[in-house]
Structures are given as structure tokens and as C-alpha cells.
Amino acid sequence: MKQDLIAILDLGSENNSALARQIRALGVYSEIHPHDISAAELAALPNLKGVILNGGPNNIVDGVKIDVSVGIYTCGLPVVSIDHDTDLCGKISSCDSCLRDFIFDRCGCDTNWNMENFIADQVELMRAQIGDGRVILALSGGVDSSVVAALLVKAIGDRLVCVHVNHGLLRKGEPEHVVEVFRNRMHANLIYADVSDRFLALLDGVSDPEAKRKIIGAEFIKVFDEEANRLKGIEFLAQGTIYPDIVESGTKTGKAVKAHHNVGGLPEDMKFKLIEPLKFLFKDEVRAVGKALGLPDDMVYRQPFPGPGLAVRCTGAITRDRLEAVRESDAILREEFAAAGLEGKVWQYFTLIPDVKSVGVRNNARCFEYPVIIRAVNTIDAMTAEIEHIDWGVLDRITRRIISEVKGVNRVCYDLTPKPTGTIEWE
């Protein structure tokens, strides 16, 4: 393996992500693992040089104070314990020199964390895991699954089968764009499955966001099962899971914010073995991998889009009229942001429509219609986010277009909430 590794074991800390990024900023790769990883599993991590036990206020699980197995303390590698009050010298979050001493002096790490080495290591690991097998990939067309596709093409070539599922919850023009990019530009082995009516029937009347995510996740797996059965010999399922997906879906020491469909929605009896080469990366790092793989900018910097699609932007129970209104208003927002030169400058922007109506006036008569809410945020890693301050003239043009062009809408609002307290998506 080309990269040295520092393993962070989560014993209830609230700063695992910050610590991992701090170590990577020093040029050394780091991964976050649960506290109950076995000594054998830990020893199997490639090129492991040292272990940080990262404790904190969430160190009680099921009424018991957690610890790692005894074997980890005697694994033969440098091990250091940190808690939320004290650390290597009392202030690890601000003490870069203490972290350097542990990583470079005690562990003997080299500064070999970079995208080229990450790609080489993941290709080697995937080849070892897959062997002569075949892989099916859940290809949404977003940056995460696109980067996984490029990694797998590099690793196993045409033994990768990409499946793009149109669940009826995609943005305007999305299926056509995905097919054009991956079939015509990347020459990928792509299957397009339009199962819109099937998903929308299952979601009919379902208002709880977690239930929606789990329904979508489980049905995705069924679609892949069906495609795999047709293809024969598919043993592995690849996903574009990234670390924020895992954190927000909940860990043993952290409460769930929301279940991501590729984490919380997978059925227990799933027959596939998972391939998730990006699961320890943050969004900005995924984009850097995409650039290093030579993917075009319109893929690498494409607007993030949740796996459940517009299901989480049509809040509450999904109706076809609101779903269409979300799709049309989102298209207008993206057109106007591009015209205003904001495309590529704002990290994520979209519209959503809550399950509520308000009184308005249309054609000199009372109307009772939905509001459209605009959200635009900037972030580095999707763990926190700040609101983008959009020029009033731009917002005015967007508002006038939406209320005149989108059926069933009489108001437009702008969400000013940062993350935290709001998540980027509403559901």
C-alpha cells in the first residue's frame, strides 16, 4: 500500500471528523472506526502505523461505559488515548505539535496522503476484494457515484455494470443527462431502469422522512437484485457512500440526524457484498479524487443531490402535483443561478415544497396554493454550512418566474438557516 494509516477509534468523541481532517492536513491518511472493532480487524487495516482512542461525552452505550478490546492496547503499535477534556498535551484541537510528535516521531509515518496514492490503494483493495467477480453500481449521476464508477472502471474494467434507476424523483432532464454522459462520454456499461410508477406507488401516503428513505433504499436493492438476476454472476454492490452519510445516519456513540438511503435503508438480508471505496472521505475530498481521475468538471462539481431525490424536497406525503412543482421550480432556480454567474460558486442550491398551503391572489381571485422554499448554502465538507447571500435582484427574478411559470404555487421564501441548526436538506 502507498499510504500510511492512523486509525481513530470512536469512544464517544464529538470531534472525530475534525481530528481525521487535522491528520490528513498533515499529509497522513486517517480513518475513523467504531470502538468495538476487533484486534484482528484492526491489524488487517493496510499500512496501519498507530491508533488514537478518541473518547468524549458519548462514551456510555446501552448504560455501559465503552472501551476497546484488550488486544488493541497490546497490538504492538503506538496507541494514545484522548478524551474530550484532555488529550496528548491537554489541547489536541489546538496543539498541532503534539499531534505531529505522535504521528511522525512515535508512529514513523510519511507524508504520503494524496489523491494519486488514495486511488492506487483503493484500486488495489477493490481488485483484492472483487477477484474475478462482477460489480453492479448504483449510479445516480452525482459526484459520489460517478467517482466510484471511475475507480471501478480503473480496477475491473467492463466487469462493472452501472444501473441508473429513474425512481420518478429526479430533477428535470436528469435521466437523459446521465445516460448521455455515461454511455456517450465515458462509454460505461450502463443499464437504464425507469421504475417511476413503482416507487411512487410505494411512497403513496408516506409522510415520515425516515420511512421514505428506508422505502427508497430497500426498493433500490430490489431493483438491483432484479438486474443482477438478469445479468448472472453479480456478487458485489458498489455505492457512493461518503463519511457524512455514515455520521448523519447514526453511529454507536452518536445519535442519528437522518438515515441516508445507502446506509439506513439497506435490508438485513441483502445478498450483495458492499463495495464502498469513498466511505471515509468528505465531499471536498471526493471531488479531489474525481479531478485526479480525470473526470470532467461538470461531473466533479455537479450539484449534490440526495439519494432519495426529490422525495426529501417534497416534504411530507408526496403528491404528484407538488413533485412536479418542485421539479419545475428547481429547474428555474438552476437556470437563473447560471445566468447570474453563481453556478460553481455556490456549493448547493435547490427548491423544496412543504406540505402546506397559504392564501394568495391570482387573476383577481382568492387562491390556496403551495409555497416554494429556496435553499442555497456553502460548505467545505457538508458537516457544517453557511447561507449564501444572494443579490435581491436575482431572488426577485427567480420569484417572479416561479410564481408565473410553476402551477399551484403562490409564494417563494428563502431559507436563512445555517447548519447547524438546520441540515442542508429539510428531510
KOLTI-495541 format. One record per residue (C-alpha): residue number from 0; residue in three letters; x, y, z. Coordinates in nm, 4 decimals, always signed. Example, Ala and Ser with C-alpha at 12.3 -4.5 7.8 and 13.67 -1.06 7.14 Angstrom:
BEGIN
REC   pos   code         c1         c2         c3
REC     0    ALA    +1.2300    -0.4500    +0.7800
REC     1    SER    +1.3670    -0.1060    +0.7140
end
This chain:
BEGIN
REC   pos   code         c1         c2         c3
REC     0    MET    +0.0000    +0.0000    +0.0000
REC     1    LYS    +0.1183    +0.3510    -0.0776
REC     2    GLN    -0.0326    +0.5351    +0.2216
REC     3    ASP    +0.0468    +0.5132    +0.5917
REC     4    LEU    -0.2620    +0.4996    +0.8126
REC     5    ILE    -0.3591    +0.6343    +1.1539
REC     6    ALA    -0.6776    +0.4719    +1.2880
REC     7    ILE    -0.9118    +0.6788    +1.5050
REC     8    LEU    -1.1329    +0.4612    +1.7259
REC     9    ASP    -1.4523    +0.6362    +1.8319
REC    10    LEU    -1.5037    +0.6133    +2.2079
REC    11    GLY    -1.7700    +0.8815    +2.2226
REC    12    SER    -1.5913    +1.1883    +2.0913
REC    13    GLU    -1.7709    +1.4707    +1.9136
REC    14    ASN    -1.4605    +1.5716    +1.7160
REC    15    ASN    -1.3762    +1.2549    +1.5210
REC    16    SER    -1.4279    +1.4279    +1.1865
REC    17    ALA    -1.2198    +1.7309    +1.2863
REC    18    LEU    -0.9373    +1.5095    +1.4114
REC    19    ALA    -0.9379    +1.2984    +1.0952
REC    20    ARG    -0.9173    +1.6095    +0.8793
REC    21    GLN    -0.6420    +1.7540    +1.1017
REC    22    ILE    -0.4321    +1.4402    +1.0497
REC    23    ARG    -0.4950    +1.4393    +0.6742
REC    24    ALA    -0.3937    +1.8055    +0.6605
REC    25    LEU    -0.0533    +1.6902    +0.7886
REC    26    GLY    -0.0256    +1.4614    +0.4845
REC    27    VAL    -0.1144    +1.1342    +0.6600
REC    28    TYR    -0.4249    +0.9268    +0.5852
REC    29    SER    -0.6663    +0.8605    +0.8723
REC    30    GLU    -0.9801    +0.6508    +0.9118
REC    31    ILE    -1.2489    +0.6530    +1.1809
REC    32    HIS    -1.3628    +0.3146    +1.3118
REC    33    PRO    -1.6072    +0.2114    +1.5869
REC    34    HIS    -1.4726    +0.1379    +1.9347
REC    35    ASP    -1.5673    -0.2296    +1.9163
REC    36    ILE    -1.3509    -0.3123    +1.6158
REC    37    SER    -1.1680    -0.6354    +1.6980
REC    38    ALA    -0.7918    -0.6514    +1.7343
REC    39    ALA    -0.7828    -0.8820    +1.4305
REC    40    GLU    -0.9872    -0.6385    +1.2198
REC    41    LEU    -0.7638    -0.3532    +1.3301
REC    42    ALA    -0.4472    -0.5475    +1.2468
REC    43    ALA    -0.5878    -0.6158    +0.8982
REC    44    LEU    -0.6014    -0.2453    +0.8112
REC    45    PRO    -0.3358    -0.1867    +0.5428
REC    46    ASN    -0.0210    +0.0004    +0.6454
REC    47    LEU    -0.1547    +0.0862    +0.9912
REC    48    LYS    +0.1058    +0.2864    +1.1854
REC    49    GLY    -0.0748    +0.3984    +1.5013
REC    50    VAL    -0.4043    +0.4175    +1.6873
REC    51    ILE    -0.5817    +0.7099    +1.8569
REC    52    LEU    -0.8564    +0.6221    +2.1052
REC    53    ASN    -1.0793    +0.9271    +2.0810
REC    54    GLY    -1.3053    +0.9493    +2.3849
REC    55    GLY    -1.5650    +1.2023    +2.4837
REC    56    PRO    -1.9080    +1.2716    +2.6322
REC    57    ASN    -2.0891    +0.9994    +2.4347
REC    58    ASN    -1.8930    +0.7146    +2.5929
REC    59    ILE    -2.1938    +0.5410    +2.7512
REC    60    VAL    -2.3636    +0.2889    +2.5201
REC    61    ASP    -2.6629    +0.0901    +2.6493
REC    62    GLY    -2.5814    +0.2056    +3.0021
REC    63    VAL    -2.2215    +0.0800    +2.9928
REC    64    LYS    -1.9020    +0.2843    +2.9651
REC    65    ILE    -1.7334    +0.1658    +2.6471
REC    66    ASP    -1.3734    +0.0658    +2.5870
REC    67    VAL    -1.1754    -0.1116    +2.3194
REC    68    SER    -1.0702    -0.4760    +2.3414
REC    69    VAL    -0.7599    -0.5514    +2.5461
REC    70    GLY    -0.5869    -0.6790    +2.2351
REC    71    ILE    -0.5770    -0.3294    +2.0867
REC    72    TYR    -0.3713    -0.1984    +2.3784
REC    73    THR    -0.1198    -0.4780    +2.3153
REC    74    CYS    -0.1287    -0.4733    +1.9337
REC    75    GLY    +0.2370    -0.3746    +1.9083
REC    76    LEU    +0.1614    -0.0330    +1.7570
REC    77    PRO    +0.1729    +0.3082    +1.9234
REC    78    VAL    -0.1613    +0.3745    +2.0942
REC    79    VAL    -0.2683    +0.7007    +2.2567
REC    80    SER    -0.5877    +0.7785    +2.4471
REC    81    ILE    -0.7639    +1.1135    +2.4221
REC    82    ASP    -1.0835    +1.2354    +2.5822
REC    83    HIS    -1.2963    +1.5440    +2.5328
REC    84    ASP    -1.1253    +1.7294    +2.8190
REC    85    THR    -0.7655    +1.6160    +2.7864
REC    86    ASP    -0.5503    +1.4852    +2.5073
REC    87    LEU    -0.1892    +1.4393    +2.4075
REC    88    CYS    -0.0905    +1.7568    +2.5926
REC    89    GLY    -0.4287    +1.8807    +2.7138
REC    90    LYS    -0.5415    +2.0642    +2.3982
REC    91    ILE    -0.5170    +1.8425    +2.0913
REC    92    SER    -0.7564    +2.0558    +1.8890
REC    93    SER    -0.5083    +2.3439    +1.9034
REC    94    CYS    -0.1832    +2.1549    +1.9684
REC    95    ASP    -0.0521    +2.0668    +1.6251
REC    96    SER    +0.2958    +1.9895    +1.7605
REC    97    CYS    +0.1666    +1.7160    +1.9951
REC    98    LEU    -0.0170    +1.5507    +1.7081
REC    99    ARG    +0.2935    +1.5770    +1.4896
REC   100    ASP    +0.5071    +1.4178    +1.7608
REC   101    PHE    +0.2733    +1.1197    +1.7861
REC   102    ILE    +0.2249    +1.0696    +1.4102
REC   103    PHE    +0.5782    +1.1294    +1.2877
REC   104    ASP    +0.8063    +1.0532    +1.5841
REC   105    ARG    +0.6226    +0.7706    +1.7601
REC   106    CYS    +0.4438    +0.6170    +1.4604
REC   107    GLY    +0.7066    +0.6907    +1.1955
REC   108    CYS    +0.4527    +0.7995    +0.9327
REC   109    ASP    +0.5480    +0.9512    +0.5994
REC   110    THR    +0.3532    +1.2339    +0.4362
REC   111    ASN    +0.2105    +1.0171    +0.1599
REC   112    TRP    -0.1619    +1.1027    +0.1778
REC   113    ASN    -0.2605    +1.2387    -0.1625
REC   114    MET    -0.5258    +1.1616    -0.4206
REC   115    GLU    -0.2972    +0.9643    -0.6504
REC   116    ASN    -0.1936    +0.7314    -0.3673
REC   117    PHE    -0.5525    +0.7059    -0.2438
REC   118    ILE    -0.6648    +0.5997    -0.5925
REC   119    ALA    -0.3845    +0.3448    -0.6233
REC   120    ASP    -0.4648    +0.1969    -0.2809
REC   121    GLN    -0.8385    +0.1752    -0.3459
REC   122    VAL    -0.7860    +0.0137    -0.6857
REC   123    GLU    -0.5579    -0.2464    -0.5231
REC   124    LEU    -0.8036    -0.3096    -0.2371
REC   125    MET    -1.1020    -0.3430    -0.4716
REC   126    ARG    -0.9172    -0.5824    -0.7011
REC   127    ALA    -0.8311    -0.7980    -0.3991
REC   128    GLN    -1.1896    -0.7890    -0.2710
REC   129    ILE    -1.3601    -0.8500    -0.6062
REC   130    GLY    -1.1199    -1.1005    -0.7583
REC   131    ASP    -1.2736    -1.2275    -1.0831
REC   132    GLY    -1.6230    -1.1181    -0.9766
REC   133    ARG    -1.8598    -0.8640    -1.1270
REC   134    VAL    -1.9972    -0.5493    -0.9661
REC   135    ILE    -2.3237    -0.3641    -1.0026
REC   136    LEU    -2.3145    +0.0081    -0.9217
REC   137    ALA    -2.5964    +0.2315    -0.8084
REC   138    LEU    -2.5238    +0.5196    -1.0452
REC   139    SER    -2.7222    +0.8313    -0.9665
REC   140    GLY    -2.5007    +1.0535    -1.1812
REC   141    GLY    -2.3915    +1.2585    -0.8791
REC   142    VAL    -2.0260    +1.3129    -0.7969
REC   143    ASP    -2.0055    +1.0341    -0.5362
REC   144    SER    -2.1342    +0.7510    -0.7552
REC   145    SER    -1.9538    +0.8941    -1.0607
REC   146    VAL    -1.6196    +0.8812    -0.8788
REC   147    VAL    -1.6912    +0.5246    -0.7647
REC   148    ALA    -1.7719    +0.4332    -1.1259
REC   149    ALA    -1.4417    +0.5786    -1.2466
REC   150    LEU    -1.2481    +0.3959    -0.9718
REC   151    LEU    -1.4144    +0.0653    -1.0589
REC   152    VAL    -1.3584    +0.1064    -1.4321
REC   153    LYS    -0.9906    +0.1567    -1.3492
REC   154    ALA    -0.9928    -0.1501    -1.1223
REC   155    ILE    -1.2025    -0.4056    -1.3132
REC   156    GLY    -1.2996    -0.2533    -1.6485
REC   157    ASP    -1.6089    -0.3962    -1.8141
REC   158    ARG    -1.6850    -0.6269    -1.5207
REC   159    LEU    -1.8621    -0.3217    -1.3760
REC   160    VAL    -2.2301    -0.2814    -1.4647
REC   161    CYS    -2.3811    +0.0603    -1.3864
REC   162    VAL    -2.7531    +0.0824    -1.3208
REC   163    HIS    -2.9244    +0.4198    -1.3335
REC   164    VAL    -3.2631    +0.3975    -1.1667
REC   165    ASN    -3.5246    +0.6583    -1.2529
REC   166    HIS    -3.7469    +0.6412    -0.9471
REC   167    GLY    -3.9578    +0.9358    -1.0572
REC   168    LEU    -3.7821    +1.1597    -0.8051
REC   169    LEU    -3.5064    +1.3023    -1.0247
REC   170    ARG    -3.4543    +1.6606    -1.1364
REC   171    LYS    -3.5762    +1.7861    -1.4711
REC   172    GLY    -3.3696    +1.6377    -1.7540
REC   173    GLU    -3.1628    +1.4271    -1.5124
REC   174    PRO    -3.2138    +1.0768    -1.6601
REC   175    GLU    -3.1371    +1.1968    -2.0130
REC   176    HIS    -2.8204    +1.3730    -1.8937
REC   177    VAL    -2.6925    +1.0706    -1.7010
REC   178    VAL    -2.7450    +0.8391    -1.9966
REC   179    GLU    -2.5727    +1.0836    -2.2340
REC   180    VAL    -2.2701    +1.1362    -2.0074
REC   181    PHE    -2.2030    +0.7780    -1.9045
REC   182    ARG    -2.2907    +0.6000    -2.2278
REC   183    ASN    -2.1563    +0.8501    -2.4765
REC   184    ARG    -1.8725    +1.0235    -2.2924
REC   185    MET    -1.7455    +0.7529    -2.0571
REC   186    HIS    -1.8598    +0.4509    -2.2621
REC   187    ALA    -1.9718    +0.2800    -1.9422
REC   188    ASN    -2.1706    -0.0432    -1.9340
REC   189    LEU    -2.4979    +0.1269    -1.8341
REC   190    ILE    -2.8476    -0.0081    -1.7762
REC   191    TYR    -3.1295    +0.2475    -1.7524
REC   192    ALA    -3.4298    +0.1338    -1.5454
REC   193    ASP    -3.7399    +0.3541    -1.5454
REC   194    VAL    -3.9426    +0.2356    -1.2457
REC   195    SER    -4.1052    +0.5679    -1.1548
REC   196    ASP    -4.4579    +0.4383    -1.1049
REC   197    ARG    -4.3353    +0.1542    -0.8852
REC   198    PHE    -4.1556    +0.3876    -0.6410
REC   199    LEU    -4.4308    +0.6471    -0.6315
REC   200    ALA    -4.6907    +0.3790    -0.5559
REC   201    LEU    -4.4849    +0.2564    -0.2594
REC   202    LEU    -4.4450    +0.6134    -0.1312
REC   203    ASP    -4.8125    +0.6997    -0.1647
REC   204    GLY    -4.9363    +0.8443    +0.1659
REC   205    VAL    -4.5986    +0.8044    +0.3432
REC   206    SER    -4.5118    +1.1263    +0.5266
REC   207    ASP    -4.2367    +1.0269    +0.7717
REC   208    PRO    -3.8979    +1.1183    +0.6162
REC   209    GLU    -3.7169    +0.8200    +0.7678
REC   210    ALA    -3.9846    +0.5844    +0.6345
REC   211    LYS    -3.9486    +0.7400    +0.2879
REC   212    ARG    -3.5709    +0.6959    +0.2914
REC   213    LYS    -3.5944    +0.3336    +0.4006
REC   214    ILE    -3.8617    +0.2503    +0.1436
REC   215    ILE    -3.6481    +0.4022    -0.1306
REC   216    GLY    -3.3309    +0.2267    -0.0092
REC   217    ALA    -3.4990    -0.1126    +0.0146
REC   218    GLU    -3.6637    -0.0781    -0.3269
REC   219    PHE    -3.3326    +0.0239    -0.4824
REC   220    ILE    -3.1835    -0.3041    -0.3643
REC   221    LYS    -3.4771    -0.4959    -0.5125
REC   222    VAL    -3.4225    -0.3274    -0.8484
REC   223    PHE    -3.0532    -0.4187    -0.8339
REC   224    ASP    -3.1455    -0.7752    -0.7376
REC   225    GLU    -3.3667    -0.7994    -1.0456
REC   226    GLU    -3.0997    -0.6575    -1.2758
REC   227    ALA    -2.8328    -0.8818    -1.1232
REC   228    ASN    -3.0519    -1.1880    -1.1716
REC   229    ARG    -3.0887    -1.0994    -1.5384
REC   230    LEU    -2.7150    -1.0485    -1.5775
REC   231    LYS    -2.5998    -1.3520    -1.3743
REC   232    GLY    -2.2850    -1.3658    -1.1675
REC   233    ILE    -2.3223    -1.0311    -0.9899
REC   234    GLU    -2.1867    -1.0693    -0.6376
REC   235    PHE    -2.0983    -0.7135    -0.5363
REC   236    LEU    -2.2921    -0.3875    -0.4989
REC   237    ALA    -2.0952    -0.0622    -0.5186
REC   238    GLN    -2.2228    +0.2578    -0.3592
REC   239    GLY    -2.1112    +0.6185    -0.3359
REC   240    THR    -2.1343    +0.6264    +0.0434
REC   241    ILE    -1.9204    +0.9008    +0.1993
REC   242    TYR    -1.8366    +0.9681    +0.5625
REC   243    PRO    -2.1034    +1.2373    +0.6309
REC   244    ASP    -2.3683    +0.9816    +0.5216
REC   245    ILE    -2.2478    +0.7454    +0.7943
REC   246    VAL    -2.2276    +1.0148    +1.0632
REC   247    GLU    -2.5753    +1.1537    +0.9927
REC   248    SER    -2.7273    +0.8047    +0.9815
REC   249    GLY    -2.6098    +0.7465    +1.3387
REC   250    THR    -2.3230    +0.5574    +1.4988
REC   251    LYS    -2.2968    +0.3593    +1.8204
REC   252    THR    -2.1787    +0.6725    +2.0004
REC   253    GLY    -2.3754    +0.9325    +1.8055
REC   254    LYS    -2.7465    +0.9844    +1.7535
REC   255    ALA    -2.8829    +0.9764    +1.4022
REC   256    VAL    -2.9656    +1.3023    +1.2275
REC   257    LYS    -3.1326    +1.1235    +0.9369
REC   258    ALA    -3.0905    +0.7850    +0.7732
REC   259    HIS    -2.9245    +0.8082    +0.4333
REC   260    HIS    -3.0845    +0.5559    +0.1997
REC   261    ASN    -2.7491    +0.3923    +0.1258
REC   262    VAL    -2.6806    +0.3469    +0.4991
REC   263    GLY    -3.0078    +0.3199    +0.6886
REC   264    GLY    -3.2187    +0.1755    +0.4088
REC   265    LEU    -3.0259    -0.1397    +0.3246
REC   266    PRO    -3.2161    -0.4618    +0.4058
REC   267    GLU    -3.0572    -0.7035    +0.6536
REC   268    ASP    -3.0980    -0.9963    +0.4127
REC   269    MET    -2.9236    -0.8230    +0.1233
REC   270    LYS    -2.7272    -1.0823    -0.0746
REC   271    PHE    -2.4692    -0.8441    -0.2215
REC   272    LYS    -2.1284    -0.7749    -0.0709
REC   273    LEU    -2.0735    -0.3994    -0.0476
REC   274    ILE    -1.8018    -0.2018    -0.2242
REC   275    GLU    -1.7718    +0.1472    -0.0717
REC   276    PRO    -1.4308    +0.2962    -0.1572
REC   277    LEU    -1.5254    +0.6525    -0.0513
REC   278    LYS    -1.6829    +0.5792    +0.2872
REC   279    PHE    -1.4046    +0.7505    +0.4848
REC   280    LEU    -1.3898    +1.0624    +0.2646
REC   281    PHE    -1.5586    +1.4004    +0.2916
REC   282    LYS    -1.7270    +1.5693    -0.0051
REC   283    ASP    -1.4365    +1.8012    -0.0896
REC   284    GLU    -1.2005    +1.5029    -0.0885
REC   285    VAL    -1.4327    +1.3075    -0.3197
REC   286    ARG    -1.4216    +1.5966    -0.5664
REC   287    ALA    -1.0411    +1.5977    -0.5464
REC   288    VAL    -1.0376    +1.2241    -0.6271
REC   289    GLY    -1.2666    +1.2907    -0.9234
REC   290    LYS    -1.0303    +1.5554    -1.0585
REC   291    ALA    -0.7331    +1.3219    -1.0142
REC   292    LEU    -0.9206    +1.0517    -1.2070
REC   293    GLY    -0.9705    +1.2945    -1.4953
REC   294    LEU    -1.3477    +1.3311    -1.4677
REC   295    PRO    -1.4865    +1.6442    -1.6365
REC   296    ASP    -1.5741    +1.9445    -1.4230
REC   297    ASP    -1.9460    +1.9146    -1.4988
REC   298    MET    -1.9390    +1.5836    -1.3100
REC   299    VAL    -1.6930    +1.6710    -1.0348
REC   300    TYR    -1.8610    +1.9992    -0.9419
REC   301    ARG    -2.2139    +1.8891    -1.0165
REC   302    GLN    -2.4794    +1.9968    -0.7691
REC   303    PRO    -2.5042    +1.7491    -0.4801
REC   304    PHE    -2.8288    +1.5552    -0.4935
REC   305    PRO    -2.9644    +1.3255    -0.2215
REC   306    GLY    -3.0124    +0.9558    -0.2973
REC   307    PRO    -3.3871    +0.9747    -0.2235
REC   308    GLY    -3.4036    +1.2606    -0.4735
REC   309    LEU    -3.6988    +1.4962    -0.4704
REC   310    ALA    -3.8706    +1.2729    -0.2127
REC   311    VAL    -3.6944    +1.4745    +0.0583
REC   312    ARG    -3.7692    +1.8057    -0.1152
REC   313    CYS    -4.1403    +1.7296    -0.1447
REC   314    THR    -4.1789    +1.7162    +0.2324
REC   315    GLY    -4.4477    +1.5088    +0.3979
REC   316    ALA    -4.6565    +1.2709    +0.1904
REC   317    ILE    -4.5578    +1.3034    -0.1763
REC   318    THR    -4.8198    +1.4205    -0.4235
REC   319    ARG    -4.7620    +1.4310    -0.7973
REC   320    ASP    -4.8616    +1.7979    -0.8255
REC   321    ARG    -4.6086    +1.9068    -0.5611
REC   322    LEU    -4.3449    +1.6755    -0.7057
REC   323    GLU    -4.3854    +1.8361    -1.0477
REC   324    ALA    -4.3800    +2.1829    -0.8915
REC   325    VAL    -4.0518    +2.1040    -0.7127
REC   326    ARG    -3.9022    +1.9736    -1.0365
REC   327    GLU    -4.0042    +2.2815    -1.2386
REC   328    SER    -3.9087    +2.5390    -0.9730
REC   329    ASP    -3.5698    +2.3717    -0.9244
REC   330    ALA    -3.5031    +2.3935    -1.2993
REC   331    ILE    -3.5833    +2.7668    -1.2920
REC   332    LEU    -3.3537    +2.8203    -0.9923
REC   333    ARG    -3.0641    +2.6446    -1.1654
REC   334    GLU    -3.1194    +2.8407    -1.4891
REC   335    GLU    -3.1199    +3.1745    -1.3061
REC   336    PHE    -2.8174    +3.0902    -1.0910
REC   337    ALA    -2.6262    +3.0018    -1.4077
REC   338    ALA    -2.7355    +3.3273    -1.5743
REC   339    ALA    -2.6225    +3.5242    -1.2680
REC   340    GLY    -2.2791    +3.3612    -1.2674
REC   341    LEU    -2.3456    +3.1719    -0.9441
REC   342    GLU    -2.3092    +2.8234    -1.0905
REC   343    GLY    -1.9955    +2.6721    -0.9397
REC   344    LYS    -1.9680    +2.9499    -0.6810
REC   345    VAL    -2.2470    +2.8263    -0.4548
REC   346    TRP    -2.1961    +2.4748    -0.3198
REC   347    GLN    -2.5602    +2.3621    -0.3217
REC   348    TYR    -2.8905    +2.5246    -0.4122
REC   349    PHE    -3.2360    +2.3809    -0.4638
REC   350    THR    -3.6062    +2.4313    -0.4078
REC   351    LEU    -3.8469    +2.2379    -0.1900
REC   352    ILE    -4.2207    +2.2465    -0.1315
REC   353    PRO    -4.3637    +2.1665    +0.2120
REC   354    ASP    -4.6993    +2.0008    +0.2604
REC   355    VAL    -4.8749    +2.3262    +0.3485
REC   356    LYS    -5.0769    +2.5837    +0.1564
REC   357    SER    -5.1376    +2.9545    +0.2042
REC   358    VAL    -5.3967    +3.2036    +0.0792
REC   359    GLY    -5.2957    +3.4216    -0.2122
REC   360    VAL    -5.4418    +3.6197    -0.5000
REC   361    ARG    -5.4321    +3.5086    -0.8622
REC   362    ASN    -5.6312    +3.6608    -1.1502
REC   363    ASN    -5.8111    +3.8889    -0.9012
REC   364    ALA    -5.9429    +3.5892    -0.7102
REC   365    ARG    -5.8535    +3.4015    -0.3943
REC   366    CYS    -5.6154    +3.1094    -0.4419
REC   367    PHE    -5.4973    +2.8471    -0.1950
REC   368    GLU    -5.1601    +2.7194    -0.3153
REC   369    TYR    -4.8170    +2.5956    -0.2084
REC   370    PRO    -4.5039    +2.7966    -0.1213
REC   371    VAL    -4.1667    +2.7254    -0.2800
REC   372    ILE    -3.8682    +2.7493    -0.0462
REC   373    ILE    -3.5231    +2.8245    -0.1880
REC   374    ARG    -3.2124    +2.6996    -0.0087
REC   375    ALA    -2.8555    +2.7947    -0.1057
REC   376    VAL    -2.5562    +2.7059    +0.1118
REC   377    ASN    -2.1786    +2.6982    +0.1054
REC   378    THR    -1.9720    +2.4349    +0.2821
REC   379    ILE    -1.6398    +2.2519    +0.2620
REC   380    ASP    -1.7290    +1.9048    +0.3868
REC   381    ALA    -2.1118    +1.9090    +0.4298
REC   382    MET    -2.0745    +1.8718    +0.8073
REC   383    THR    -2.1477    +2.2428    +0.8593
REC   384    ALA    -2.2851    +2.5011    +0.6147
REC   385    GLU    -2.3387    +2.8759    +0.5856
REC   386    ILE    -2.6092    +3.0591    +0.3925
REC   387    GLU    -2.5213    +3.2199    +0.0605
REC   388    HIS    -2.6183    +3.5871    +0.0451
REC   389    ILE    -2.7937    +3.6175    -0.2902
REC   390    ASP    -2.8479    +3.9528    -0.4586
REC   391    TRP    -3.2076    +4.0738    -0.4218
REC   392    GLY    -3.2364    +4.1303    -0.7944
REC   393    VAL    -3.1549    +3.7644    -0.8618
REC   394    LEU    -3.4040    +3.6476    -0.5991
REC   395    ASP    -3.6676    +3.8796    -0.7448
REC   396    ARG    -3.6256    +3.7341    -1.0948
REC   397    ILE    -3.6405    +3.3789    -0.9606
REC   398    THR    -3.9527    +3.4582    -0.7581
REC   399    ARG    -4.1377    +3.6182    -1.0490
REC   400    ARG    -4.0565    +3.3267    -1.2792
REC   401    ILE    -4.1619    +3.0616    -1.0282
REC   402    ILE    -4.4962    +3.2188    -0.9379
REC   403    SER    -4.5794    +3.2795    -1.3031
REC   404    GLU    -4.4470    +2.9546    -1.4567
REC   405    VAL    -4.4995    +2.6873    -1.1910
REC   406    LYS    -4.8525    +2.5596    -1.1474
REC   407    GLY    -5.0037    +2.5571    -0.7968
REC   408    VAL    -4.7526    +2.7943    -0.6333
REC   409    ASN    -4.8256    +3.1405    -0.4932
REC   410    ARG    -4.5290    +3.2209    -0.2657
REC   411    VAL    -4.1486    +3.1988    -0.2712
REC   412    CYS    -3.9415    +3.2033    +0.0512
REC   413    TYR    -3.5661    +3.1997    +0.1194
REC   414    ASP    -3.4301    +2.9724    +0.3941
REC   415    LEU    -3.1731    +3.1619    +0.6043
REC   416    THR    -3.0834    +2.8776    +0.8432
REC   417    PRO    -2.7204    +2.7588    +0.8695
REC   418    LYS    -2.6117    +2.4030    +0.9541
REC   419    PRO    -2.6405    +2.3555    +1.2445
REC   420    THR    -2.9204    +2.4035    +1.3440
REC   421    GLY    -3.0760    +2.3110    +1.0102
REC   422    THR    -2.9434    +2.0260    +0.7985
REC   423    ILE    -2.8770    +2.1078    +0.4337
REC   424    GLU    -3.1861    +1.9161    +0.3239
REC   425    TRP    -3.5171    +1.9570    +0.5075
REC   426    GLU    -3.5752    +1.5834    +0.5455
end
